[in-house]
Amino acid sequence: MRAGGGKTSIIIIIFIITIIIIIIIIIIIIIIIIIMSAMSACQLFGNLGRKISSSSGDHREGAFLFRRVSVLVQRFNAVL
């Protein structure tokens, strides 16, 4: 065994741990972005549902909109 073999393996382990930590941070950032965009979509459909409800006079229009979008997403996912 060479004299520098122990130091090299420690450096490799530290490098691998650093890469794993970076990957975890990236995954957390992606999850936060997805959650933020989902909240924005809910706010968008909520506002749109309120506007449709106020113009039509039917307070259930917001729920109908959510249901229609949900069915569309399920159909799209079934095709994939």
Secondary structure, DSSP 4 states (H G I P E B T S, - for coil): --TTHHHHHHHHHHHHHHHHHHHHHHHHHHHHHHHHHHHHHHHHHHHHHHHHHHHH--TTHHHHHHHHHHHHHHHHHHH-
